[in-house]
């Protein structure tokens, strides 16, 4: 089968992608994520055997689709993507789905509904063409990647272990390249416990948890170096402006290129816990993504295949390790050949300027369909 002859149509793909983008699905809104899974399940039901996997830990559910194949149930290719986004419901009011020439905007369109939709379209066109891939194909959509995959890591690892290869259609790197390894990531939950008092009458009697947290944030972020980074992205504290805060919470993220560097960073973070000036600082570990070491033979085989296909499509596909984290961390860490970031091109992910390059829809659909036809 000549993958260049598959009739991918940009306008049709945009029309199909639009409902996915307009079905907002922020991670912490399980009902919204489940509505997105319903939409994807309906679309996939004509192509595959669908399984809905209930959510846990307060997150939405997952969707698994297994496509017809003579070797149904045997090890094959897993396409793994997440349907949750960082954008809260209502983002469409300020970032609507909109095409502007070669650019198309929308919440989650780059990270990563565009890549998920492209993967489904690649499989759909192969089925319509009456072509059977050498290996059976499974698609797994999950609900919690944006917060570190706390509820579905075991599900992803179990499904990956049943397959020979994993493709992750996360957005392409800035140069359009793929990811062949990922840095390690750790999350931390931070709490300061102070002493309340009336801020207007007895200010000096209190010990502000918010002020203490502000000082700790500066200390934490100053630990950033070339080998390990530290950042605080969420902070919550206080209930009344006229009350010295008794508690403040925050979440921190650390990323490192090697597991040893991350372990060292974790030790430094945990060592910050203690009490000073009447305020206790508590640090606890959150979810962790293990380092996915680059240059694994199986992954490099996948990359070389993708690179040659890309050359036929008229572009150079680069490959590199990357930060950011994805569910590819887990499958790559397991040693399963994994190729990540083969999804759409774009910019502005996680911002109100999130957009994709429209031409990359067909480009990536052809890339993925060709890989599915060549993997054996």
C-alpha positions as a Markdown table, in Angstrom:
| # | Residue | x | y | z |
|---|---|---|---|---|
| 1 | Unk | 0.0 | 0.0 | 0.0 |
| 2 | Unk | 1.4 | 3.4 | -1.0 |
| 3 | Unk | 0.7 | 5.6 | 2.0 |
| 4 | Unk | 1.0 | 8.7 | -0.3 |
| 5 | Unk | -2.2 | 7.6 | -2.0 |
| 6 | Unk | -4.4 | 7.5 | 1.1 |
| 7 | Unk | -7.0 | 10.3 | 0.6 |
| 8 | Unk | -6.3 | 12.4 | 3.6 |
| 9 | Unk | -8.2 | 15.7 | 3.3 |
| 10 | Unk | -7.3 | 18.7 | 5.4 |
| 11 | Unk | -10.7 | 20.3 | 5.4 |
| 12 | Unk | -12.4 | 17.0 | 6.4 |
| 13 | Unk | -9.8 | 16.5 | 9.2 |
| 14 | Unk | -10.4 | 20.0 | 10.6 |
| 15 | Unk | -14.1 | 19.4 | 10.5 |
| 16 | Unk | -13.7 | 16.2 | 12.4 |
| 17 | Unk | -11.3 | 17.7 | 14.9 |
| 18 | Unk | -13.5 | 20.7 | 15.7 |
| 19 | Unk | -16.0 | 18.8 | 18.0 |
| 20 | Unk | -13.0 | 17.4 | 19.9 |
| 21 | Unk | -11.6 | 20.8 | 20.6 |
| 22 | Unk | -15.0 | 22.3 | 21.4 |
| 23 | Unk | -15.6 | 19.5 | 24.0 |
| 24 | Unk | -13.4 | 21.1 | 26.7 |
| 25 | Unk | -11.8 | 18.5 | 29.0 |
| 26 | Unk | -9.7 | 19.9 | 31.8 |
| 27 | Unk | -8.0 | 17.3 | 33.9 |
| 28 | Unk | -9.8 | 18.0 | 37.2 |
| 29 | Unk | -13.3 | 18.1 | 35.7 |
| 30 | Unk | -14.0 | 14.4 | 35.4 |
| 31 | Unk | -17.4 | 14.9 | 33.9 |
| 32 | Unk | -15.9 | 17.0 | 31.1 |
| 33 | Unk | -13.2 | 14.5 | 30.4 |
| 34 | Unk | -15.8 | 11.7 | 30.3 |
| 35 | Unk | -17.8 | 13.7 | 27.7 |
| 36 | Unk | -14.6 | 13.9 | 25.6 |
| 37 | Unk | -14.2 | 10.1 | 26.0 |
| 38 | Unk | -17.8 | 9.6 | 24.9 |
| 39 | Unk | -17.2 | 11.7 | 21.8 |
| 40 | Unk | -14.1 | 9.7 | 20.9 |
| 41 | Unk | -15.8 | 6.4 | 21.7 |
| 42 | Unk | -18.7 | 7.2 | 19.4 |
| 43 | Unk | -16.3 | 8.0 | 16.5 |
| 44 | Unk | -14.2 | 4.9 | 17.1 |
| 45 | Unk | -17.1 | 2.5 | 17.5 |
| 46 | Unk | -17.5 | 2.1 | 13.8 |
| 47 | Unk | -13.9 | 1.1 | 13.5 |
| 48 | Unk | -12.9 | -0.9 | 16.6 |
| 49 | Unk | -14.0 | -2.9 | 19.7 |
| 50 | Unk | -14.4 | -0.3 | 22.4 |
| 51 | Unk | -13.7 | -0.6 | 26.1 |
| 52 | Unk | -14.6 | 2.1 | 28.6 |
| 53 | Unk | -12.4 | 1.9 | 31.7 |
| 54 | Unk | -13.9 | 3.6 | 34.8 |
| 55 | Unk | -11.9 | 6.5 | 36.3 |
| 56 | Unk | -10.5 | 6.5 | 39.9 |
| 57 | Unk | -9.0 | 8.9 | 42.3 |
| 58 | Unk | -11.5 | 11.5 | 41.2 |
| 59 | Unk | -10.3 | 11.5 | 37.6 |
| 60 | Unk | -12.3 | 10.7 | 34.4 |
| 61 | Unk | -12.3 | 7.3 | 32.7 |
| 62 | Unk | -10.1 | 5.9 | 29.9 |
| 63 | Unk | -10.9 | 4.6 | 26.5 |
| 64 | Unk | -9.3 | 1.6 | 24.8 |
| 65 | Unk | -10.0 | 0.7 | 21.2 |
| 66 | Unk | -8.7 | -2.5 | 19.6 |
| 67 | Unk | -9.0 | -2.7 | 15.8 |
| 68 | Unk | -10.0 | -5.9 | 13.8 |
| 69 | Unk | -7.0 | -8.0 | 12.9 |
| 70 | Unk | -6.2 | -11.6 | 12.1 |
| 71 | Unk | -3.9 | -11.6 | 15.1 |
| 72 | Unk | -6.3 | -9.8 | 17.4 |
| 73 | Unk | -5.1 | -9.9 | 21.0 |
| 74 | Unk | -1.4 | -10.6 | 20.1 |
| 75 | Unk | 1.4 | -8.1 | 20.7 |
| 76 | Unk | 1.2 | -5.2 | 18.3 |
| 77 | Unk | 1.4 | -1.4 | 18.2 |
| 78 | Unk | 0.0 | 0.8 | 21.0 |
| 79 | Unk | -0.9 | 4.4 | 20.3 |
| 80 | Unk | -1.1 | 6.2 | 23.6 |
| 81 | Unk | -2.6 | 9.6 | 24.1 |
| 82 | Unk | -4.3 | 11.8 | 26.7 |
| 83 | Unk | -7.6 | 13.6 | 26.3 |
| 84 | Unk | -7.2 | 15.9 | 29.3 |
| 85 | Unk | -6.0 | 19.5 | 28.9 |
| 86 | Unk | -4.8 | 22.3 | 31.1 |
| 87 | Unk | -7.5 | 24.7 | 29.9 |
| 88 | Unk | -10.5 | 25.2 | 32.2 |
| 89 | Unk | -14.1 | 25.0 | 30.9 |
| 90 | Unk | -14.8 | 28.4 | 29.4 |
| 91 | Unk | -11.5 | 28.8 | 27.6 |
| 92 | Unk | -13.3 | 28.6 | 24.3 |
| 93 | Unk | -14.7 | 32.1 | 25.0 |
| 94 | Unk | -11.2 | 33.5 | 24.7 |
| 95 | Unk | -9.6 | 30.8 | 22.5 |
| 96 | Unk | -12.2 | 29.6 | 20.2 |
| 97 | Unk | -11.6 | 26.9 | 17.5 |
| 98 | Unk | -10.7 | 29.2 | 14.6 |
| 99 | Unk | -8.8 | 28.7 | 11.4 |
| 100 | Unk | -6.7 | 31.6 | 10.2 |
| 101 | Unk | -5.0 | 30.5 | 6.9 |
| 102 | Unk | -2.3 | 28.0 | 7.8 |
| 103 | Unk | -3.0 | 28.2 | 11.5 |
| 104 | Unk | -5.8 | 26.8 | 13.6 |
| 105 | Unk | -6.4 | 27.7 | 17.2 |
| 106 | Unk | -8.2 | 26.1 | 20.1 |
| 107 | Unk | -7.7 | 24.8 | 23.7 |
| 108 | Unk | -5.8 | 21.5 | 23.6 |
| 109 | Unk | -5.6 | 21.4 | 19.8 |
| 110 | Unk | -1.8 | 21.0 | 20.0 |
| 111 | Unk | -1.5 | 19.2 | 23.4 |
| 112 | Unk | -2.7 | 16.8 | 22.3 |
| 113 | Unk | -6.1 | 16.3 | 20.7 |
| 114 | Unk | -4.7 | 17.2 | 17.3 |
| 115 | Unk | -2.2 | 14.2 | 17.5 |
| 116 | Unk | -4.9 | 11.9 | 18.9 |
| 117 | Unk | -7.3 | 12.8 | 16.1 |
| 118 | Unk | -4.6 | 12.4 | 13.4 |
| 119 | Unk | -3.8 | 8.9 | 14.7 |
| 120 | Unk | -7.5 | 7.9 | 14.5 |
| 121 | Unk | -7.7 | 9.3 | 11.0 |
| 122 | Unk | -4.6 | 7.4 | 9.9 |
| 123 | Unk | -6.2 | 4.1 | 11.1 |
| 124 | Unk | -9.5 | 5.0 | 9.6 |
| 125 | Unk | -8.1 | 5.6 | 6.1 |
| 126 | Unk | -6.1 | 2.3 | 6.2 |
| 127 | Unk | -9.4 | 0.5 | 7.1 |
| 128 | Unk | -11.3 | 2.2 | 4.4 |
| 129 | Unk | -8.6 | 1.2 | 1.9 |
| 130 | Unk | -9.1 | -2.4 | 2.9 |
| 131 | Unk | -5.5 | -2.7 | 4.2 |
| 132 | Unk | -4.5 | -4.8 | 7.2 |
| 133 | Unk | -1.5 | -3.7 | 9.1 |
| 134 | Unk | 1.2 | -6.3 | 9.8 |
| 135 | Unk | 0.5 | -6.0 | 13.6 |
| 136 | Unk | -2.7 | -5.4 | 15.5 |
| 137 | Unk | -3.2 | -1.8 | 16.7 |
| 138 | Unk | -4.6 | -0.6 | 20.0 |
| 139 | Unk | -5.4 | 3.0 | 20.9 |
| 140 | Unk | -5.5 | 4.0 | 24.6 |
| 141 | Unk | -6.8 | 7.5 | 25.6 |
| 142 | Unk | -6.3 | 8.5 | 29.2 |
| 143 | Unk | -7.6 | 11.3 | 31.4 |
| 144 | Unk | -4.8 | 12.6 | 33.7 |
| 145 | Unk | -1.5 | 13.1 | 31.9 |
| 146 | Unk | -1.4 | 16.9 | 32.6 |
| 147 | Unk | -1.1 | 16.2 | 36.3 |
| 148 | Unk | 1.5 | 13.4 | 36.1 |
| 149 | Unk | -0.7 | 10.4 | 35.3 |
| 150 | Unk | -1.4 | 9.5 | 38.9 |
| 151 | Unk | -4.5 | 7.3 | 38.2 |
| 152 | Unk | -3.6 | 5.6 | 34.9 |
| 153 | Unk | 0.2 | 4.9 | 35.0 |
| 154 | Unk | -0.5 | 1.2 | 35.9 |
| 155 | Unk | -3.0 | 0.9 | 33.1 |
| 156 | Unk | -0.6 | 2.4 | 30.5 |
| 157 | Unk | 2.3 | 0.2 | 31.7 |
| 158 | Unk | 0.1 | -2.9 | 31.6 |
| 159 | Unk | -1.1 | -2.1 | 28.1 |
| 160 | Unk | 2.4 | -1.3 | 26.8 |
| 161 | Unk | 3.7 | -4.6 | 28.2 |
| 162 | Unk | 1.2 | -6.4 | 26.0 |
| 163 | Unk | 2.6 | -4.7 | 22.8 |
| 164 | Unk | 5.8 | -4.6 | 20.8 |
| 165 | Unk | 5.9 | -0.9 | 20.1 |
| 166 | Unk | 4.4 | 2.4 | 21.4 |
| 167 | Unk | 3.7 | 5.5 | 19.5 |
| 168 | Unk | 2.9 | 8.7 | 21.4 |
| 169 | Unk | 1.3 | 11.5 | 19.2 |
| 170 | Unk | 2.3 | 14.3 | 21.6 |
| 171 | Unk | 3.0 | 17.5 | 19.7 |
| 172 | Unk | 6.1 | 17.7 | 17.7 |
| 173 | Unk | 9.2 | 19.5 | 19.0 |
| 174 | Unk | 9.7 | 23.1 | 17.8 |
| 175 | Unk | 11.6 | 22.0 | 14.7 |
| 176 | Unk | 9.0 | 19.3 | 13.9 |
| 177 | Unk | 11.2 | 16.6 | 15.4 |
| 178 | Unk | 10.3 | 13.5 | 17.4 |
| 179 | Unk | 11.3 | 12.6 | 21.0 |
| 180 | Unk | 13.5 | 9.6 | 21.6 |
| 181 | Unk | 14.0 | 10.0 | 25.3 |
| 182 | Unk | 12.6 | 12.2 | 28.2 |
| 183 | Unk | 14.0 | 13.8 | 31.3 |
| 184 | Unk | 12.9 | 12.7 | 34.7 |
| 185 | Unk | 10.3 | 14.7 | 36.5 |
| 186 | Unk | 9.2 | 14.8 | 40.2 |
| 187 | Unk | 6.3 | 16.8 | 41.7 |
| 188 | Unk | 6.1 | 18.0 | 45.3 |
| 189 | Unk | 3.3 | 19.1 | 47.6 |
| 190 | Unk | 4.3 | 21.9 | 49.9 |
| 191 | Unk | 2.6 | 23.2 | 53.0 |
| 192 | Unk | 3.4 | 26.0 | 55.5 |
| 193 | Unk | 1.7 | 26.0 | 58.8 |
| 194 | Unk | 1.7 | 29.4 | 60.6 |
| 195 | Unk | -0.2 | 31.0 | 63.5 |
| 196 | Unk | -3.4 | 33.1 | 62.9 |
| 197 | Unk | -4.1 | 36.5 | 64.3 |
| 198 | Unk | -6.2 | 39.6 | 63.5 |
| 199 | Unk | -4.2 | 41.4 | 60.9 |
| 200 | Unk | -5.5 | 44.8 | 61.9 |
| 201 | Unk | -5.4 | 44.5 | 65.7 |
| 202 | Unk | -2.9 | 41.9 | 66.6 |
| 203 | Unk | -0.7 | 41.6 | 63.5 |
| 204 | Unk | 2.5 | 40.9 | 65.5 |
| 205 | Unk | 0.9 | 37.9 | 67.3 |
| 206 | Unk | 0.5 | 35.9 | 64.0 |
| 207 | Unk | 3.0 | 34.0 | 61.9 |
| 208 | Unk | 2.0 | 34.2 | 58.2 |
| 209 | Unk | 2.0 | 31.0 | 56.3 |
| 210 | Unk | 1.7 | 32.9 | 53.1 |
| 211 | Unk | 4.8 | 35.0 | 53.8 |
| 212 | Unk | 6.8 | 31.9 | 54.8 |
| 213 | Unk | 5.7 | 30.2 | 51.6 |
| 214 | Unk | 6.8 | 33.2 | 49.5 |
| 215 | Unk | 10.3 | 33.0 | 51.1 |
| 216 | Unk | 10.4 | 29.3 | 50.5 |
| 217 | Unk | 9.4 | 29.7 | 46.8 |
| 218 | Unk | 12.4 | 32.0 | 46.3 |
| 219 | Unk | 14.7 | 29.5 | 48.0 |
| 220 | Unk | 13.3 | 26.6 | 45.9 |
| 221 | Unk | 13.6 | 28.3 | 42.6 |
| 222 | Unk | 17.1 | 29.5 | 43.4 |
| 223 | Unk | 18.2 | 25.8 | 43.5 |
| 224 | Unk | 17.7 | 25.6 | 39.7 |
| 225 | Unk | 20.9 | 24.7 | 37.8 |
| 226 | Unk | 22.0 | 23.1 | 34.5 |
| 227 | Unk | 21.4 | 19.6 | 35.8 |
| 228 | Unk | 18.1 | 20.0 | 37.7 |
| 229 | Unk | 15.4 | 22.7 | 37.6 |
| 230 | Unk | 12.9 | 23.7 | 40.2 |
| 231 | Unk | 9.7 | 25.7 | 39.8 |
| 232 | Unk | 6.5 | 26.4 | 41.8 |
| 233 | Unk | 3.4 | 26.6 | 39.6 |
| 234 | Unk | 0.4 | 26.5 | 42.1 |
| 235 | Unk | -0.1 | 28.4 | 45.3 |
| 236 | Unk | -3.1 | 28.7 | 47.6 |
| 237 | Unk | -3.5 | 30.4 | 50.9 |
| 238 | Unk | -5.6 | 32.5 | 53.2 |
| 239 | Unk | -9.3 | 33.0 | 53.5 |
| 240 | Unk | -9.7 | 36.6 | 54.9 |
| 241 | Unk | -7.5 | 39.6 | 54.2 |
| 242 | Unk | -7.8 | 40.8 | 57.8 |
| 243 | Unk | -6.5 | 37.5 | 59.2 |
| 244 | Unk | -2.9 | 36.4 | 59.2 |
| 245 | Unk | -2.9 | 33.1 | 57.2 |
| 246 | Unk | -2.4 | 29.9 | 59.2 |
| 247 | Unk | -1.9 | 27.7 | 56.2 |
| 248 | Unk | -0.6 | 27.9 | 52.6 |
| 249 | Unk | -0.1 | 25.1 | 50.1 |
| 250 | Unk | 1.8 | 25.0 | 46.9 |
| 251 | Unk | 3.0 | 22.5 | 44.2 |
| 252 | Unk | 6.5 | 22.3 | 42.8 |
| 253 | Unk | 8.0 | 20.6 | 39.9 |
| 254 | Unk | 11.6 | 19.4 | 39.4 |
| 255 | Unk | 13.1 | 18.1 | 36.1 |
| 256 | Unk | 16.5 | 16.6 | 35.5 |
| 257 | Unk | 18.2 | 15.0 | 32.5 |
| 258 | Unk | 19.3 | 11.9 | 34.5 |
| 259 | Unk | 17.8 | 9.9 | 37.3 |
| 260 | Unk | 20.8 | 10.6 | 39.5 |
| 261 | Unk | 20.4 | 14.3 | 39.0 |
| 262 | Unk | 16.7 | 14.0 | 39.9 |
| 263 | Unk | 17.4 | 11.9 | 43.0 |
| 264 | Unk | 19.9 | 14.6 | 44.1 |
| 265 | Unk | 17.2 | 17.2 | 43.5 |
| 266 | Unk | 14.6 | 15.3 | 45.4 |
| 267 | Unk | 17.0 | 15.0 | 48.4 |
| 268 | Unk | 17.6 | 18.8 | 48.3 |
| 269 | Unk | 13.9 | 19.5 | 48.2 |
| 270 | Unk | 13.1 | 17.1 | 51.0 |
| 271 | Unk | 15.9 | 18.7 | 53.2 |
| 272 | Unk | 14.0 | 22.0 | 53.1 |
| 273 | Unk | 11.3 | 20.7 | 55.5 |
| 274 | Unk | 11.4 | 22.0 | 59.0 |
| 275 | Unk | 10.4 | 24.8 | 61.3 |
| 276 | Unk | 11.6 | 28.4 | 61.4 |
| 277 | Unk | 10.2 | 31.5 | 63.2 |
| 278 | Unk | 7.1 | 29.6 | 64.3 |
| 279 | Unk | 6.1 | 28.3 | 60.9 |
| 280 | Unk | 6.4 | 24.7 | 59.9 |
| 281 | Unk | 7.3 | 23.8 | 56.3 |
| 282 | Unk | 6.1 | 20.3 | 55.2 |
| 283 | Unk | 7.3 | 18.7 | 51.9 |
| 284 | Unk | 5.8 | 15.5 | 50.5 |
| 285 | Unk | 6.5 | 13.7 | 47.3 |
| 286 | Unk | 4.0 | 13.7 | 44.5 |
| 287 | Unk | 4.0 | 11.7 | 41.3 |
| 288 | Unk | 7.2 | 11.0 | 39.5 |
| 289 | Unk | 8.1 | 10.3 | 35.8 |
| 290 | Unk | 11.2 | 8.2 | 35.5 |
| 291 | Unk | 13.9 | 9.1 | 33.1 |
| 292 | Unk | 13.6 | 7.6 | 29.6 |
| 293 | Unk | 17.2 | 7.1 | 28.5 |
| 294 | Unk | 17.8 | 8.0 | 24.8 |
| 295 | Unk | 19.4 | 5.8 | 22.2 |
| 296 | Unk | 17.7 | 2.5 | 23.2 |
| 297 | Unk | 18.1 | 0.2 | 20.2 |
| 298 | Unk | 14.3 | -0.4 | 19.8 |
| 299 | Unk | 13.5 | 3.2 | 20.0 |
| 300 | Unk | 16.2 | 4.1 | 17.5 |
| 301 | Unk | 14.8 | 1.5 | 15.1 |
| 302 | Unk | 11.4 | 3.3 | 15.3 |
| 303 | Unk | 13.1 | 6.7 | 14.8 |
| 304 | Unk | 15.1 | 5.5 | 11.8 |
| 305 | Unk | 11.9 | 4.2 | 10.2 |
| 306 | Unk | 10.1 | 7.4 | 10.9 |
| 307 | Unk | 13.0 | 9.5 | 9.6 |
| 308 | Unk | 13.0 | 7.6 | 6.2 |
| 309 | Unk | 9.2 | 8.0 | 5.9 |
| 310 | Unk | 9.6 | 11.7 | 6.6 |
| 311 | Unk | 12.2 | 12.0 | 3.9 |
| 312 | Unk | 9.7 | 10.5 | 1.4 |
| 313 | Unk | 7.2 | 13.1 | 2.7 |
| 314 | Unk | 9.6 | 15.9 | 2.0 |
| 315 | Unk | 10.9 | 16.9 | 5.4 |
| 316 | Unk | 13.7 | 16.0 | 7.8 |
| 317 | Unk | 12.7 | 14.4 | 11.1 |
| 318 | Unk | 15.1 | 15.1 | 13.9 |
| 319 | Unk | 15.2 | 13.2 | 17.1 |
| 320 | Unk | 16.3 | 14.2 | 20.6 |
| 321 | Unk | 15.6 | 13.8 | 24.3 |
| 322 | Unk | 13.2 | 16.4 | 25.7 |
| 323 | Unk | 11.8 | 17.8 | 28.9 |
| 324 | Unk | 8.1 | 18.4 | 29.6 |
| 325 | Unk | 7.3 | 14.8 | 30.4 |
| 326 | Unk | 4.8 | 12.5 | 28.8 |
| 327 | Unk | 3.4 | 9.0 | 29.2 |
| 328 | Unk | 6.3 | 8.0 | 26.9 |
| 329 | Unk | 8.5 | 8.3 | 30.1 |
| 330 | Unk | 6.8 | 5.2 | 31.4 |
| 331 | Unk | 6.9 | 3.0 | 28.3 |
| 332 | Unk | 10.4 | 4.1 | 27.4 |
| 333 | Unk | 11.6 | 3.5 | 31.0 |
| 334 | Unk | 10.2 | 0.0 | 30.7 |
| 335 | Unk | 12.5 | -0.6 | 27.7 |
| 336 | Unk | 9.6 | -0.9 | 25.2 |
| 337 | Unk | 10.5 | 0.7 | 21.8 |
| 338 | Unk | 8.7 | 4.1 | 22.0 |
| 339 | Unk | 8.6 | 7.0 | 19.6 |
| 340 | Unk | 7.1 | 10.2 | 21.1 |
| 341 | Unk | 6.1 | 13.6 | 19.8 |
| 342 | Unk | 5.0 | 12.4 | 16.3 |
| 343 | Unk | 1.8 | 14.5 | 16.6 |
| 344 | Unk | 1.0 | 17.8 | 15.0 |
| 345 | Unk | 3.3 | 20.8 | 14.6 |
| 346 | Unk | 2.3 | 24.0 | 16.4 |
| 347 | Unk | 3.1 | 26.5 | 19.1 |
| 348 | Unk | 1.7 | 28.0 | 22.3 |
| 349 | Unk | 0.7 | 24.8 | 24.1 |
| 350 | Unk | -0.7 | 25.5 | 27.6 |
| 351 | Unk | -1.3 | 29.1 | 26.6 |
| 352 | Unk | -4.2 | 31.2 | 25.2 |
| 353 | Unk | -2.3 | 31.2 | 21.9 |
| 354 | Unk | -2.3 | 27.4 | 21.4 |
| 355 | Unk | -2.4 | 26.6 | 17.7 |
| 356 | Unk | -1.3 | 24.1 | 15.1 |
| 357 | Unk | 0.0 | 24.3 | 11.6 |
| 358 | Unk | -2.9 | 23.0 | 9.5 |
| 359 | Unk | -0.6 | 21.4 | 6.9 |
| 360 | Unk | 0.8 | 19.1 | 9.7 |
| 361 | Unk | -2.5 | 17.2 | 10.0 |
| 362 | Unk | -2.0 | 15.4 | 6.7 |
| 363 | Unk | 1.7 | 15.3 | 7.1 |
| 364 | Unk | 1.5 | 13.4 | 10.4 |
| 365 | Unk | -1.4 | 11.2 | 9.3 |
| 366 | Unk | 0.7 | 10.0 | 6.5 |
| 367 | Unk | 3.7 | 9.5 | 8.8 |
| 368 | Unk | 1.6 | 7.4 | 11.3 |
| 369 | Unk | -0.2 | 5.4 | 8.7 |
| 370 | Unk | 3.1 | 4.5 | 7.0 |
| 371 | Unk | 4.6 | 3.4 | 10.3 |
| 372 | Unk | 1.6 | 1.2 | 11.1 |
| 373 | Unk | 2.1 | -0.4 | 7.7 |
| 374 | Unk | 5.8 | -1.1 | 8.2 |
| 375 | Unk | 6.1 | -2.2 | 11.8 |
| 376 | Unk | 6.2 | -5.9 | 12.1 |
